[in-house]
């Protein structure tokens, strides 16, 4: 550059990371489908762009006939209205193995046998949050954020376990946790049909009917686990947590390609990802929905790129993280992916 403007010549900078891909603007109109909306998200940035990419990766995962799909399900998904989203994925062949919590299996079974969760409030306007929960305690109503569950439904669930689920297992002695969840699914389906329950038989029943294994490595951390422990005090029934490791690892080992949909974090997420540590391969696709921050160093918020450093994802794996409430984003992603598959 010289002192004279006439002598100035602009030189294009050497930009290794920049590509000429101008941002667009999301257009929203009446009557558009979920898939069309998510496609419009691709014109935008930040979270919208992540949702668009996640739908793309998830649809590709499901469309890959040689891909074994693992799904982890943590958080209060069953009691907050996500049962049908998951059970229909299972019934349509989009889940090959489910890893979840004992809490989700508990609340899934409650609805399968006739119990119901109800709309509630986080707190009452005329009382302090503490006074609100104290009143709920007195009235024997359990609260999950803005969802209420009368405690008599837990009594229904406990009777279901004692009468329908545990007795067949007692004759087998020590069983795997997957064997327990399979028997739970069978019993849920049977009672749901026999009692003509209005609500769908749910996730565990769909897995049982579709021959999809359900792994619950932290089952003791739930009402289901508490009841199993109590039943074991006066019977020969017991659980062997390590027995599930072989079939789950075999499923990953034998997969031509593998993908995972990680809903929430915690034990289900880690259990699903760590399977690849003892196989010669790793995940080809991975989508996670989480509200946790990576900056804490915890597993729930850990990025999928971090998982790549462990060898849980292939170097060239397609992966994306959506940060937000899974009760909002899981149905959105599933609907968009289904629309793409149908198209």
C-alpha positions as CSV (number, residue, x, y, z in Angstrom):
1,X,0.0,0.0,0.0
2,X,1.4,3.4,-1.0
3,X,0.5,7.0,0.0
4,X,-1.7,7.3,-3.1
5,X,-5.2,5.7,-3.0
6,X,-4.8,5.2,-6.8
7,X,-2.0,2.8,-6.2
8,X,-3.9,0.6,-3.7
9,X,-4.6,-3.0,-4.7
10,X,-6.7,-5.2,-2.4
11,X,-5.3,-8.6,-1.8
12,X,-7.6,-11.4,-0.7
13,X,-6.4,-12.6,2.8
14,X,-5.4,-16.2,3.3
15,X,-8.4,-17.6,5.2
16,X,-8.0,-21.2,6.0
17,X,-11.2,-21.6,8.0
18,X,-13.5,-19.2,6.1
19,X,-15.8,-20.4,3.3
20,X,-18.1,-18.3,1.3
21,X,-21.4,-19.4,2.8
22,X,-23.6,-16.4,3.5
23,X,-26.1,-16.7,6.3
24,X,-29.7,-16.7,5.3
25,X,-32.8,-15.8,7.3
26,X,-35.3,-18.4,8.6
27,X,-38.7,-18.0,6.9
28,X,-41.8,-19.1,8.9
29,X,-45.3,-19.4,7.4
30,X,-48.6,-20.9,8.4
31,X,-49.0,-24.6,7.5
32,X,-45.4,-25.5,7.2
33,X,-44.3,-29.0,8.4
34,X,-41.8,-29.6,11.1
35,X,-39.4,-30.8,8.5
36,X,-39.8,-27.6,6.5
37,X,-39.2,-25.6,9.7
38,X,-36.0,-27.5,10.6
39,X,-34.8,-27.1,7.0
40,X,-35.3,-23.3,7.4
41,X,-33.2,-23.5,10.5
42,X,-30.3,-24.3,8.2
43,X,-30.4,-20.7,7.0
44,X,-29.7,-19.5,10.5
45,X,-26.9,-19.8,13.1
46,X,-26.2,-20.8,16.7
47,X,-28.8,-23.3,18.0
48,X,-31.0,-23.3,14.9
49,X,-28.0,-24.4,12.8
50,X,-27.3,-27.2,15.3
51,X,-30.8,-28.5,15.2
52,X,-30.7,-28.5,11.4
53,X,-27.5,-30.4,11.3
54,X,-28.7,-32.8,14.0
55,X,-31.8,-33.7,12.0
56,X,-29.5,-34.3,9.0
57,X,-27.2,-36.6,10.9
58,X,-30.0,-38.5,12.6
59,X,-31.9,-39.0,9.4
60,X,-28.7,-40.3,7.7
61,X,-28.2,-42.6,10.7
62,X,-31.7,-44.1,10.4
63,X,-31.5,-44.4,6.6
64,X,-28.3,-46.5,6.9
65,X,-29.5,-50.1,6.8
66,X,-26.2,-51.3,8.0
67,X,-26.1,-49.0,11.0
68,X,-26.8,-50.4,14.5
69,X,-28.6,-47.7,16.4
70,X,-28.0,-47.3,20.2
71,X,-30.3,-44.9,22.1
72,X,-29.7,-43.6,25.6
73,X,-32.5,-42.0,27.5
74,X,-31.9,-40.1,30.7
75,X,-33.8,-37.4,32.6
76,X,-37.6,-37.4,33.2
77,X,-38.6,-38.4,29.7
78,X,-41.3,-41.0,30.4
79,X,-43.2,-39.0,33.0
80,X,-43.2,-35.8,30.9
81,X,-44.9,-37.1,27.8
82,X,-42.1,-38.6,25.7
83,X,-43.2,-42.3,26.0
84,X,-44.8,-42.5,22.6
85,X,-42.0,-40.8,20.8
86,X,-39.6,-43.4,22.0
87,X,-41.9,-46.4,21.8
88,X,-42.8,-45.6,18.2
89,X,-39.1,-45.3,17.3
90,X,-38.6,-48.8,18.7
91,X,-41.7,-50.2,16.9
92,X,-40.6,-48.8,13.6
93,X,-37.2,-50.4,13.9
94,X,-35.1,-47.3,14.6
95,X,-33.6,-48.5,17.9
96,X,-31.5,-51.6,18.2
97,X,-30.6,-51.2,21.9
98,X,-31.9,-48.8,24.5
99,X,-30.0,-47.7,27.6
100,X,-32.1,-45.9,30.1
101,X,-32.7,-45.2,33.8
102,X,-34.7,-47.1,36.3
103,X,-36.8,-44.0,36.8
104,X,-37.9,-43.9,33.2
105,X,-38.8,-47.6,33.3
106,X,-40.7,-47.0,36.6
107,X,-42.8,-44.1,35.2
108,X,-43.3,-46.0,31.8
109,X,-44.7,-49.0,33.7
110,X,-47.0,-46.8,35.8
111,X,-48.8,-45.6,32.7
112,X,-48.7,-49.0,31.1
113,X,-50.7,-50.5,33.9
114,X,-53.2,-47.7,34.4
115,X,-51.6,-44.8,36.3
116,X,-51.4,-41.3,35.0
117,X,-49.1,-38.3,35.4
118,X,-50.9,-34.9,35.6
119,X,-50.2,-31.3,34.7
120,X,-49.2,-29.4,37.8
121,X,-47.3,-26.2,38.8
122,X,-43.7,-25.6,39.8
123,X,-45.1,-23.5,42.7
124,X,-48.3,-21.9,43.8
125,X,-48.8,-18.1,43.5
126,X,-50.2,-17.7,47.0
127,X,-47.5,-19.7,48.9
128,X,-43.8,-20.0,48.9
129,X,-42.2,-22.8,46.9
130,X,-41.5,-24.6,50.1
131,X,-45.0,-24.3,51.4
132,X,-46.3,-25.5,48.0
133,X,-44.2,-28.7,48.2
134,X,-45.1,-29.2,51.9
135,X,-48.8,-29.2,50.9
136,X,-48.1,-31.7,48.1
137,X,-46.3,-33.9,50.6
138,X,-49.4,-33.8,53.0
139,X,-51.7,-34.6,50.1
140,X,-49.4,-37.5,48.9
141,X,-48.6,-36.0,45.5
142,X,-45.1,-36.3,44.1
143,X,-43.8,-33.4,41.9
144,X,-41.5,-33.6,38.9
145,X,-41.0,-29.9,38.0
146,X,-44.5,-29.1,36.6
147,X,-45.8,-32.7,36.5
148,X,-47.7,-34.3,39.4
149,X,-48.0,-38.0,40.3
150,X,-50.3,-39.2,43.0
151,X,-48.5,-41.6,45.3
152,X,-51.2,-44.3,44.9
153,X,-49.8,-44.9,41.4
154,X,-46.5,-46.1,43.0
155,X,-48.5,-48.6,45.0
156,X,-50.1,-49.8,41.8
157,X,-46.6,-50.2,40.3
158,X,-45.2,-52.0,43.3
159,X,-48.1,-54.5,43.2
160,X,-47.5,-55.0,39.5
161,X,-43.9,-55.9,40.2
162,X,-44.7,-58.3,43.0
163,X,-47.5,-60.0,41.2
164,X,-46.5,-59.9,37.5
165,X,-42.8,-59.3,37.1
166,X,-40.7,-60.7,40.0
167,X,-42.3,-64.2,40.4
168,X,-41.2,-65.6,37.0
169,X,-37.7,-64.3,37.6
170,X,-37.5,-65.8,41.1
171,X,-37.4,-69.3,39.6
172,X,-34.3,-68.3,37.6
173,X,-32.4,-67.0,40.7
174,X,-29.8,-64.5,39.7
175,X,-30.6,-62.8,36.4
176,X,-29.2,-59.9,34.3
177,X,-30.7,-56.4,34.5
178,X,-31.7,-56.8,30.8
179,X,-33.6,-60.0,31.7
180,X,-35.5,-57.9,34.4
181,X,-36.4,-55.2,31.9
182,X,-37.5,-57.8,29.3
183,X,-39.8,-59.3,31.9
184,X,-41.1,-55.9,32.8
185,X,-41.9,-55.2,29.2
186,X,-43.7,-58.5,28.8
187,X,-45.7,-57.9,32.0
188,X,-46.5,-54.3,31.0
189,X,-47.9,-55.4,27.6
190,X,-49.9,-58.3,29.2
191,X,-51.5,-56.2,31.9
192,X,-52.1,-53.3,29.5
193,X,-54.0,-55.6,27.2
194,X,-55.8,-57.6,29.9
195,X,-57.0,-54.5,31.8
196,X,-57.8,-52.6,28.5
197,X,-55.8,-49.7,29.7
198,X,-56.4,-46.6,27.6
199,X,-52.7,-45.5,27.6
200,X,-50.3,-47.2,25.3
201,X,-48.2,-50.1,26.8
202,X,-45.1,-47.9,26.4
203,X,-41.4,-48.2,26.0
204,X,-40.5,-51.4,27.8
205,X,-43.4,-53.2,26.1
206,X,-42.4,-52.0,22.7
207,X,-38.9,-53.2,23.3
208,X,-40.1,-56.6,24.4
209,X,-42.4,-57.0,21.4
210,X,-39.7,-55.8,19.0
211,X,-36.9,-57.9,20.6
212,X,-34.9,-54.8,21.5
213,X,-32.7,-55.1,24.6
214,X,-33.1,-52.6,27.4
215,X,-30.1,-51.9,29.5
216,X,-30.4,-50.1,32.8
217,X,-27.0,-50.1,34.5
218,X,-28.0,-47.8,37.4
219,X,-31.3,-49.6,38.1
220,X,-30.7,-49.5,41.9
221,X,-31.1,-45.7,41.7
222,X,-34.9,-45.9,41.2
223,X,-38.2,-47.2,42.7
224,X,-37.8,-50.2,40.4
225,X,-34.4,-50.9,41.9
226,X,-35.7,-50.4,45.5
227,X,-38.5,-52.8,44.9
228,X,-36.1,-55.4,43.3
229,X,-33.9,-55.1,46.4
230,X,-36.8,-55.5,48.8
231,X,-38.1,-58.6,46.9
232,X,-34.6,-60.1,47.0
233,X,-34.5,-60.0,50.8
234,X,-37.0,-62.8,51.0
235,X,-36.4,-64.7,47.8
236,X,-33.7,-66.3,45.6
237,X,-34.1,-63.4,43.1
238,X,-31.1,-61.2,42.5
239,X,-29.5,-59.1,39.8
240,X,-26.1,-59.5,38.1
241,X,-25.1,-56.1,36.7
242,X,-22.0,-57.4,34.9
243,X,-23.9,-60.0,32.9
244,X,-25.2,-57.3,30.5
245,X,-21.8,-56.3,29.4
246,X,-21.2,-59.2,27.1
247,X,-24.3,-59.0,24.9
248,X,-24.1,-55.2,24.7
249,X,-20.4,-55.3,23.7
250,X,-21.2,-58.1,21.2
251,X,-23.8,-55.9,19.6
252,X,-21.3,-53.1,19.1
253,X,-18.5,-55.5,18.1
254,X,-20.6,-57.1,15.3
255,X,-22.1,-53.8,13.9
256,X,-21.0,-52.9,10.4
257,X,-21.6,-49.3,11.3
258,X,-22.9,-47.8,14.6
259,X,-24.8,-44.7,15.6
260,X,-26.1,-43.3,18.8
261,X,-28.9,-40.9,19.9
262,X,-28.0,-39.6,23.3
263,X,-30.9,-38.0,25.1
264,X,-29.7,-36.4,28.3
265,X,-26.5,-37.4,30.0
266,X,-25.6,-39.4,33.1
267,X,-25.1,-43.1,33.3
268,X,-27.0,-44.0,30.1
269,X,-24.9,-41.7,28.0
270,X,-21.6,-43.0,29.4
271,X,-22.7,-46.6,29.3
272,X,-23.6,-46.2,25.6
273,X,-20.4,-44.5,24.6
274,X,-18.0,-46.6,26.7
275,X,-19.1,-49.7,24.8
276,X,-16.8,-48.7,22.0
277,X,-13.8,-48.8,24.3
278,X,-13.6,-52.5,24.1
279,X,-14.4,-52.9,20.4
280,X,-12.0,-52.4,17.4
281,X,-14.3,-49.8,15.9
282,X,-16.3,-46.7,17.1
283,X,-19.5,-44.7,16.4
284,X,-20.0,-43.5,12.8
285,X,-22.8,-41.2,13.8
286,X,-23.7,-39.5,17.1
287,X,-26.4,-36.9,18.1
288,X,-26.8,-35.7,21.6
289,X,-29.4,-33.5,23.3
290,X,-28.2,-32.0,26.6
291,X,-28.7,-29.0,28.8
292,X,-25.4,-29.4,30.6
293,X,-22.3,-27.3,30.0
294,X,-19.0,-28.8,28.9
295,X,-17.1,-26.4,31.1
296,X,-17.9,-28.3,34.3
297,X,-15.9,-31.3,33.1
298,X,-18.8,-33.6,33.8
299,X,-19.9,-36.4,31.4
300,X,-23.4,-35.1,30.9
301,X,-22.2,-31.9,29.2
302,X,-19.1,-33.4,27.6
303,X,-18.9,-32.7,23.9
304,X,-18.9,-35.5,21.3
305,X,-15.6,-34.2,20.1
306,X,-14.2,-35.0,23.5
307,X,-15.6,-38.5,23.1
308,X,-13.6,-38.8,19.8
309,X,-10.4,-38.3,21.8
310,X,-11.3,-41.4,23.8
311,X,-11.9,-43.5,20.6
312,X,-15.6,-43.6,21.2
313,X,-16.3,-41.9,17.9
314,X,-14.4,-42.4,14.7
315,X,-12.2,-39.5,13.5
316,X,-14.5,-39.0,10.5
317,X,-17.8,-39.6,12.4
318,X,-20.7,-37.2,11.8
319,X,-21.7,-35.8,15.2
320,X,-23.6,-32.8,16.5
321,X,-24.8,-31.6,19.9
322,X,-28.1,-29.8,20.5
323,X,-28.1,-27.8,23.7
324,X,-31.5,-27.5,25.2
325,X,-34.6,-29.2,26.8
326,X,-35.0,-32.7,25.4
327,X,-38.8,-32.5,25.8
328,X,-38.7,-29.8,23.1
329,X,-35.9,-31.0,20.8
330,X,-36.4,-34.8,20.8
331,X,-39.8,-34.7,19.1
332,X,-38.6,-31.9,16.8
333,X,-35.6,-34.0,15.6
334,X,-37.6,-37.2,15.3
335,X,-40.3,-35.5,13.3
336,X,-37.9,-33.9,11.0
337,X,-35.9,-37.1,10.5
338,X,-39.1,-39.1,9.8
339,X,-40.2,-36.6,7.3
340,X,-36.9,-36.9,5.5
341,X,-37.1,-40.7,5.5
342,X,-40.6,-40.6,4.1
343,X,-39.5,-38.2,1.5
